Amino acid sequence: MGKSWLSVVLLLVAACHSTGAEDSQPTKAPLAQKQAPEPVTATMLTFLDTKGARWAGVHFKIQKGWHIYGKVSGDSGLPTRVSWQLPTGASASAVHYPPAERFTDTGDIVTYGYTTETLLLSEITLGKSTLEPVQIAAKVKWLACQASQCVPGEANLSQPLLRQPAPDGQLTALFERFKPGPAIESPEH
């Protein structure tokens, strides 16, 4: 049996690498396929609001048919996480997660997350010892899922912290859509 197994392996290797005498170009691996686009892209943004508060955020753009998970993922999935790396003397508030959508999968599995896009934000406070210009970095991890598969993702992002309000109207509109609102008290039971 050992010789027949070896013969089959050698035959497959020879078949994959045979190119013909007239063709001296190397062949591509038989399993090479066009890479599909990433289901999620993450970009760091910084923002100085009209009240002078400094914000750093990670903007997720999510391909159609995919979703990522919120702070609480539900019955399955993994929460999306942002870990800030800040210069000496700077601090960040807890990451603000906008309200998530509810998904019900086969078997009544309930999860919570985002489709299309979301922006996870933290307010950044600079100490007296923080030297300017300030560079903010983040390690980001997420799990992107669709009906048939899940793909883990991660990114190491970096962006200078703005020193004045952004003149970019699109950035202002994005921040206004996702900024933290007043805390909502839950009813007592």
N, C-alpha and C positions, 0 to 999 in steps of 0.2 A: 504494500500500500504506500510506503514511503516514496518509492521510485515513481509511482503513478502521480502522486501529489506534486512532486518536484517537477515532473514533466508538464503538468498542467500549468504550474506557475511560470516555468520557463517559456512555454508557448504563449501565454498571455503577455509576458514582458516583451517577447520578440514581436508580437503582433502590435503592441502599442508603440514600439519604437521603430518599426519598419517604415521607411520613407521612399524606397526605390533608389536605384543607382543614379538616376539622373537628377535627383533632388538632394542637395547637400544641406538644405535648411533644416534646423531642428524642428520637431513637431511639438505642438502644444499638448499639454496633458489632456487626456480624454475627458476628464471631469471639469475642465476649466469652463466657467460660464460667466456671462456678463454679471457684474456686481449690481445688485438691486440698490436703489437709493436708501439711505438710512431712514428709518421710520420717524426719527426725532432729531431735531437740531436744537442745541442749547447755545445761547449767546448771553454774555454778561452785559448788563446795562448799568450805568450810574446816573443819578438824577438829583438835582437840588431843587426842592419845591419852593413855592412862593413864600413860605414861612421860614425858609432857611434851613429846613431839615435835609440832611443828606441821606440818600437811599442807594442801596446796591441791590440788584435783582438779577435773576436768571430767567430769561425769556425762552420758553419752549415752544417750538413750532412742530406740530404733530401731523404726520401724513394722514390722509383720509383712510378710514377703516382701522386706525390704530388708536390706542389710548395709553396714558401713563397714569400712575396712581397718585392719590392725594396723601396728606399727612397720615391719615388712617386709611389703609388700603381695603379693609373689609375682610371677607372670608378667605381671600387668597390675594396673591400679588405681593409686591414690596413697595413700601412708601418711597416716594421721591425724596432725596436728601440733598441738602446744600450745607457744606461745611466751609465757613469763611476763614481765610488766612489774612490777618490784619497786621498792620505795622504796630510797633510798640506804642502804647498809649491809646490806641483806638479800640472801640468795642462795637458789637453788633447786637441789635435786639433779636429776639427769637424770630425765626423765619415765619413770615405771614403766608399762609396758604389760602387762596380764595376758596369760596364754597365749591365743593366738588360735585360732579354729576354722579348719579346712582346708576350702576349697571347690574342687571340680573342675567347671569349666565345659566347654561344648562345645569340642571340639578338644583335650581334655586340658590345658586352661589351669588351672593351680593358683594359687589366691590364698589369703590368710590375713586373717581379720578377725573381726568381731563381729556377732551378731544380737541382738535384744531390748534389751540394754543393756551398757554397760561403764563403768568409771571409770578415767581416766588420772590418776595421782597424782605429786606431787613433794613431798619434805620441804622445808620452808622454815626457813632459819636466819636469825635476826635478829642483826645486829651491835650493838655498844654504841652506835653513832651512830644507830640506827634509832629514829625517833620513833613513839610509839604514839598513837592507834590506827593499825594498819597496814592499808592498803588494797591488796589483791592484784588485779592485772588480767591478762588473758590474751587473746591473739589465737589463735583456733582455726580450723583448716581441715580439711575432710574431703571424701571423695567417697562418696556413698551410691549404691548400685547395687541393682538387681533384675534379673530375667531380661531385660527388654526395654530398659532405659535406666539411665543414671547421671546424677546430679544433684550438682554441686559445692555445698558448703555452707561457710559461715564465720560466725564470731560474735566479737564483742568483749565480753568478760565482765568483771565486777568484783564483788568481795565483800570485806568486812572479815575479817581474820584473827582467829579466835577467841582469846580470852585465857584461857579456862577450858574444861574438858571440856564437850562438848555434852550437855545433858540429853535430847536427842532419841534415843530408842532405835532408830528407823528409820535415822538417820544412822550410828549406831554399828554396826548390823548391815550396812549397805551398805559401810562402810569395812572391816569385818572380812572380808567376802567378797572384796574386791578389793585389800587391802593387800599390799605386797610381802612375800614370804616369804624364807626363807634362800636364798642363791644355791645353785643346783644345779650341781655340777661335771660337766662332760661327760667321758665315758670316754675314755681315751687310746687311739689307734689305732696 
